[in-house]
Amino acid sequence: MRKVAASVRNFARALSDGHPVAVMAVSLLLYELIAELLNRYWVAALVRIMGFFRISSIHPYLAACLNLAILLIFVIGMMSLNGQIRVLFKRREPLFKGLLYGGWIVLFSGWSIIASIMGAEGLRSGPDIAFSMLYYILIAVIEELVFRGIIGDILFRVVKQRRGGADSLKTAAIISGIVFSMAHFRNILISGLPGAAVLLVNALVMGSLLSVIYLRSGNIYSVIVLHAINDIAAAFPVTVLKGGASVAATVAGYGAAELLLLVPCAVSTVLLLRMKR
């Protein structure tokens, strides 16, 4: 069994070295497929598991976190197969420097969270808030491993090999941002066009910024923290603290104000791209 596993691992790594674009595409498709299957069938499977163990109920956000935990295990396994697991141990620059690169995200998100807490009334219970925050943290971990750790890393290697020069960072970051935005396209069906369109622009800008920060710092944990802070801040006033709206309803309410908040992120992206490595 170990020989079979080693053979599969060696084949996947050879494929990753020889056909990185194909590996990137297959990794993204597998991720989307498993995520969709879990979203569709996990609840039904969980109900059966609970019935088997005679558990009457489970916290809805805990169920969602268990769903994401399964997806995270799959993503880490996929990274182990194609050799991308190294991004978990590769840290060219310390965590705090990556957070400095994303200073606007830290400042605005921190202010938003504090303001939400100060003005909040009728808060949810502690477990409700804890599980909902864990939910957004797990989303950040998974999406950064996939879109920066796998796709961004492969894109940078491919572009650098084919084009070289300083443009490789810019090209890889922009393409990674576009792919990240396209992965949120399903929100148009769930939340409606106006709000989802703003979310797509948000994903494009934020995806490009996080890609630049990751490719510059070489520290995946920096972008995981930034992504988690941003998502929690966006959902904190209503979804996390009060549970008064779903994610889809929150996205449906996006408008011009959310677009204006992206301007500093876009400026940060341009400045980081112009910095010497």
C-alpha angles and dihedrals in degrees: 000000000000090000091052092049091048091049092051091048093049091048092050092049092048089050090049091053095044102037108021095160091054091049090049092051094046092047091052093047093048091048092051092045095051091044091052093047091050092048091051103041107020096087092052091047091048091052090054092048091049090049091051091054092038094241111158100201144356132203108265094226090048088055089051090048091052088051091053092045089059090048090049091053089052092049093049090048090051090050091050091054097051096039096250091118086094090079088075090063100033111098115160091170132026123263095254093057091056088050089052089055087056094042094137091057091050094047099044096039092047091050091047093051093047092047090050092052093046093052099037124121130179095022124194121248122281095255091049092054093042095051093045091050090048088052093058092043091054091049089053093049094049097044093047093049090050103037100033105019096046111015099031093045094049093044092053092050092048096046092045091051094048102036109012123187130080093309091073092077093047094046094046092047094050094046090047089052091050092050090048090051093049090053087063092052092105088070088077088068093045105038105023130253107285098051094036091050089056089048090053091053089046091052091048094052096039092043091053092047094048090047092053091048092049095045091047098044100032086214115123091187092064093060092042090057093045092048092048093048091049095049094045091049091050092051099032104090096055115002100041103033101034108013088222099137139029123239089255091053091048091052091047088060095056116120146142094322091061090049092053090053088059093063095082089047091052090048090049090052093052093047093049091049090053094049118102114249 
